[in-house]
Amino acid sequence: MLLIEDLRVQLGDHLILANINLEIKAGETHVLFGPNGSGKTSLLMTIMGYPQYRVMEGRILFKGVDITHLPINERADLGIGMSYQRPPTINGLKTRQMVEICAKTEGVAEDLARCVNFVEFLDRDVNAGFSGGEIKRSELLQLMAQNPDLILFDEPESGVDMENITLVGNTIASLLQKGYASFLDDGGPCKMELRRRRTKMGLIITHTGYILEYVTADKGQVLFNGVLSCTNNPREIFKQISKCGYGECVKCMSERS
């Protein structure tokens, strides 16, 4: 479903990603670890199609389509969505309008907003004065409306307090067809069924590892100095990172493989 081959990406005059090879199959969720400045967000931005991230070599295939040089809107139409770590405030655009734009349908905002306790924010400008947890819920609400096949999450735990982390984690699990969130009611618009054959794909950046308490990830990978260094069980990778740091983790995992 998503295939990245020999990808080299430049930002300005700097090469920021080198020889990236990655495959995410239908129904899989991958977790991406790495220190600050290692290129994790750059990889997500490249997949999403931000033009300042210039692909110098390699290609990106999604659903069999070469999207390497497609604009962002065409990638979104194909079924790629992203939750940003620091999304912008959009003055003059109400959250309700944004949700309906994502859903391409009018009148769905309130039903979807109930799933993430966000009805009272619908008539406020997008992210205007929102707390960290409220911004994350706004991002998830937009993704629920878009219902993409591949979802990119840039540090979904960032800025989220303990009161919101369970809601955020369970909603991500539901978006990725990993199960029912505990707050979802029977039969209503919040119910996202765990299908016998999952189709949704996820790529999640995490520093804290909290999201692993809510989402069962299939593979973990470490991006270190712009290079994907290893692939392993995500909980095992996180344990090694916590114990030894990124440098030793990459060395250890490489030796094991």
C-alpha positions in Angstrom: 0.0 0.0 0.0 2.9 2.4 0.8 6.3 1.7 -0.7 9.3 4.0 -0.4 12.3 3.1 -2.5 15.9 4.6 -2.2 14.5 8.0 -1.1 16.9 10.9 -0.8 15.4 14.2 0.3 16.9 17.7 0.5 15.7 20.7 2.5 17.3 23.9 1.3 21.0 23.0 0.7 21.0 20.2 3.2 20.5 16.5 2.5 18.1 15.4 5.3 17.1 11.9 4.3 19.3 9.3 2.6 18.5 5.9 1.1 15.1 5.5 2.8 13.4 2.2 2.1 10.1 1.6 3.8 7.0 -0.6 3.1 3.8 -0.4 5.1 1.2 -3.0 4.0 -2.5 -2.7 4.3 -3.6 -3.0 7.9 -0.1 -2.4 9.4 0.9 0.3 11.9 4.6 1.3 12.1 6.2 3.4 14.9 9.1 5.6 14.1 11.7 6.5 16.8 14.6 8.9 16.6 16.3 11.8 18.4 15.4 15.4 17.6 16.7 16.5 14.2 17.0 13.0 12.9 14.5 13.6 10.0 11.3 11.9 11.4 9.0 14.9 10.7 10.8 15.5 7.4 9.9 12.0 6.3 6.2 12.5 7.1 6.2 15.9 5.3 7.8 14.3 2.3 5.2 11.5 2.2 2.5 14.2 2.5 4.0 16.2 -0.3 5.2 19.5 1.1 7.2 21.0 -1.8 10.1 22.4 0.3 11.1 18.8 0.9 12.7 18.0 -2.5 13.0 14.4 -3.6 16.4 14.1 -5.2 16.3 10.4 -5.8 13.9 7.5 -5.3 10.2 7.3 -5.4 7.1 7.0 -3.2 4.3 4.6 -4.3 0.8 4.6 -2.7 -1.9 2.1 -3.8 0.3 1.4 -6.8 0.4 5.1 -7.8 3.7 7.0 -8.1 3.0 10.0 -5.9 6.6 11.2 -5.6 5.8 14.5 -7.3 2.1 14.8 -6.7 0.8 17.9 -4.9 -0.6 17.6 -1.3 -4.3 17.8 -2.3 -4.0 14.9 -4.7 -2.3 12.8 -2.1 -5.1 13.6 0.3 -7.7 12.7 -2.3 -5.9 9.3 -2.7 -6.3 8.7 1.0 -3.4 10.1 3.0 -4.0 12.1 6.1 -1.7 13.7 8.7 -1.9 14.8 12.3 0.6 17.5 12.9 2.6 18.2 16.1 2.2 21.9 15.8 -0.7 22.7 13.4 -1.3 26.4 12.7 -4.1 28.6 13.9 -6.5 29.4 11.1 -8.2 32.7 11.9 -11.6 33.2 10.1 -12.2 29.4 9.5 -14.5 27.7 12.0 -13.7 24.2 13.2 -17.1 23.1 12.0 -16.3 24.3 8.5 -12.9 22.6 8.6 -14.5 19.3 9.6 -17.1 19.5 6.8 -14.3 20.3 4.3 -12.5 17.2 5.4 -15.6 15.1 5.2 -16.8 16.7 1.9 -20.2 16.6 3.5 -22.3 19.1 5.4 -24.0 18.5 8.7 -21.7 15.8 10.1 -19.6 17.9 12.4 -21.6 17.6 15.6 -22.0 13.9 15.5 -18.3 13.4 14.9 -17.3 16.0 17.5 -19.2 14.1 20.2 -16.7 11.2 19.7 -13.9 13.4 21.0 -15.8 15.7 23.3 -15.4 18.6 21.0 -18.8 20.0 20.2 -18.3 23.2 22.2 -15.3 24.1 20.1 -16.9 23.7 16.7 -17.8 27.4 16.3 -14.3 28.6 17.3 -11.6 29.4 14.8 -9.4 26.4 14.1 -6.9 26.0 16.9 -7.4 29.6 18.2 -6.6 29.6 21.9 -6.7 25.8 22.1 -4.7 23.9 24.7 -2.3 21.1 23.6 -4.9 18.4 24.3 -7.6 20.4 22.5 -5.4 20.8 19.4 -4.8 17.0 19.3 -8.6 16.4 19.6 -9.2 18.9 16.8 -6.6 17.1 14.6 -8.2 13.7 15.3 -11.7 15.1 14.6 -10.5 16.3 11.2 -9.0 12.8 10.5 -12.2 11.1 11.5 -14.0 13.3 8.9 -11.4 12.7 6.2 -11.2 8.9 6.9 -7.9 8.4 5.1 -6.4 5.0 4.4 -2.9 6.0 5.5 -2.5 8.2 8.6 0.7 9.9 9.6 0.9 11.0 13.3 3.7 13.4 14.3 4.1 12.9 18.1 0.4 12.5 19.0 1.3 12.5 22.8 3.0 15.9 22.6 1.3 18.5 24.7 -1.4 16.1 25.9 -2.1 15.9 29.6 -3.0 12.7 31.4 -6.7 13.6 31.3 -6.6 13.6 27.4 -4.1 10.9 26.6 -6.5 8.0 27.0 -9.1 9.6 24.7 -6.4 10.5 22.2 -4.8 7.0 22.3 -8.1 5.2 22.0 -9.2 7.4 19.1 -6.0 6.7 17.2 -6.5 3.0 17.8 -10.0 3.2 16.4 -8.9 5.2 13.4 -6.3 2.5 12.7 -9.0 -0.3 13.1 -7.2 -1.6 16.2 -10.3 -1.9 18.3 -13.1 0.0 20.0 -12.4 3.0 22.1 -13.9 2.8 25.5 -15.9 6.0 25.1 -17.7 5.0 21.9 -21.4 4.2 22.2 -23.1 1.3 20.5 -24.3 1.9 16.9 -23.8 5.7 16.9 -21.5 7.7 14.6 -18.6 7.2 17.0 -18.5 3.5 16.5 -15.5 2.5 14.3 -15.6 -1.3 13.9 -12.5 -3.5 14.2 -12.7 -5.3 10.9 -11.7 -8.9 10.4 -9.3 -7.7 7.7 -7.7 -4.3 8.6 -7.0 -2.0 5.7 -5.9 1.2 7.5 -2.2 2.0 7.7 -0.4 4.1 10.2 3.0 5.7 10.7 3.5 7.2 14.1 6.4 9.3 15.4 6.8 9.0 19.2 9.4 10.1 21.8 7.6 9.1 25.0 6.3 5.7 23.9 3.0 6.4 25.6 1.0 5.7 22.4 2.2 2.0 22.6 -0.1 1.6 25.6 -3.1 2.2 23.3 -2.1 1.1 19.8 -0.8 -2.3 18.9 2.0 -1.5 16.4 3.3 -4.1 14.0 6.8 -2.8 13.5 9.2 -0.3 15.0 12.0 1.5 13.2 14.7 4.0 14.2 15.6 7.0 12.1 19.1 8.1 13.0 21.1 10.8 11.2 18.6 10.7 8.3 18.9 7.0 7.8 16.5 4.2 8.8 18.8 2.1 10.9 16.8 -1.0 12.1 13.5 -2.7 12.3 12.2 -4.6 15.3 9.4 -5.1 17.8 8.5 -1.5 18.8 8.3 -2.2 22.5 11.8 -3.9 22.3 13.2 -0.9 20.5 11.7 1.6 23.0 13.1 -0.5 25.9 16.6 -0.4 24.3 16.3 3.4 23.7 15.3 4.0 27.3 18.1 1.9 28.6 21.0 2.8 26.2 20.1 5.8 24.1 19.7 6.0 20.4 23.3 5.4 19.4 23.7 2.2 21.3 20.2 1.1 20.3 21.0 1.4 16.6 24.3 -0.5 17.1 22.6 -3.2 19.2 19.7 -3.8 16.8 22.0 -3.8 13.8 24.1 -6.5 15.4 21.0 -8.6 16.2 19.7 -8.4 12.7 
